[in-house]
C-alpha cells in the first residue's frame, strides 16, 4: 500500500511525479523538450505539465526550460515517488 506524498521518503535522487502549472499557452510539441511531461491546456490561459522526472536535477531542468520560454510559474507540486524504485 502506498503512502500519501507528504509521508513518503523524498530524496534528491529519486524518481518522482510532478504537476507544474504555468501562465501561458504551451503546445504539446514541447513535451520532449520538457522531460517528456504531458502538456494540457487549462482555463484562464494556463498550461499544466504532468509527469515523472528522473530526479530533482531533471525537475530543475524543466523549470529552467520554462523560464527560457518566458512562461511564469504558477505552481509546482510533488505528487509522489515512483513506486517501482
C-alpha positions as CSV (number, residue, x, y, z in Angstrom):
1,X,0.0,0.0,0.0
2,X,1.5,3.4,-1.0
3,X,1.8,6.2,1.5
4,X,0.4,9.7,0.8
5,X,3.0,12.0,-0.9
6,X,3.6,14.0,2.3
7,X,4.7,10.9,4.2
8,X,6.8,9.3,1.5
9,X,10.6,9.5,1.9
10,X,11.6,12.1,-0.7
11,X,15.3,12.4,-1.7
12,X,17.2,14.4,-4.3
13,X,18.0,11.3,-6.4
14,X,14.6,9.6,-6.5
15,X,12.2,9.5,-9.5
16,X,9.0,11.3,-8.7
17,X,5.8,12.6,-10.3
18,X,5.2,16.3,-10.5
19,X,2.5,18.7,-11.7
20,X,3.7,22.1,-12.9
21,X,1.3,25.0,-13.8
22,X,2.5,27.9,-15.9
23,X,0.8,31.1,-17.1
24,X,0.6,31.0,-20.9
25,X,-0.1,28.5,-23.7
26,X,2.4,25.8,-24.4
27,X,1.9,23.5,-27.4
28,X,2.2,19.7,-26.8
29,X,5.1,19.6,-29.2
30,X,7.3,20.9,-26.3
31,X,6.9,17.6,-24.4
32,X,10.3,16.1,-25.4
33,X,12.0,19.4,-24.6
34,X,10.4,19.4,-21.1
35,X,11.5,15.9,-20.0
36,X,8.6,14.1,-21.7
37,X,6.0,15.6,-19.5
38,X,2.4,15.6,-20.6
39,X,1.0,19.0,-21.6
40,X,-2.6,20.1,-21.3
41,X,-4.3,23.5,-21.6
42,X,-6.2,24.8,-18.6
43,X,-8.7,27.7,-18.4
44,X,-7.5,31.2,-17.8
45,X,-4.6,30.9,-20.2
46,X,-2.7,28.4,-18.2
47,X,-0.9,25.2,-19.1
48,X,-0.5,22.1,-16.9
49,X,2.5,19.8,-17.2
50,X,2.3,16.4,-15.6
51,X,4.7,13.5,-15.4
52,X,7.5,11.6,-13.9
53,X,11.0,13.1,-13.7
54,X,14.2,11.1,-13.0
55,X,15.3,13.2,-10.1
56,X,15.3,16.8,-8.9
57,X,18.0,17.8,-11.3
58,X,15.6,16.9,-14.1
59,X,12.9,19.0,-12.4
60,X,15.3,22.0,-12.3
61,X,16.0,21.4,-16.0
62,X,12.3,21.6,-16.8
63,X,11.8,24.7,-14.7
64,X,14.8,26.4,-16.4
65,X,13.3,25.5,-19.8
66,X,10.0,27.1,-18.8
67,X,11.9,30.2,-17.7
68,X,13.7,30.2,-21.1
69,X,10.3,30.1,-22.8
70,X,9.2,33.1,-20.7
71,X,6.4,31.2,-19.0
72,X,5.8,32.4,-15.4
73,X,5.3,29.6,-12.9
74,X,2.0,29.4,-11.1
75,X,2.6,26.2,-9.1
76,X,5.0,23.2,-8.8
77,X,3.6,20.2,-6.9
78,X,5.2,16.9,-5.8
79,X,2.6,14.2,-6.3
80,X,4.5,11.1,-5.2
81,X,7.5,8.9,-5.7
82,X,8.0,6.2,-8.4
83,X,6.8,3.0,-6.7
84,X,9.0,0.8,-8.9
85,X,12.3,2.0,-7.4
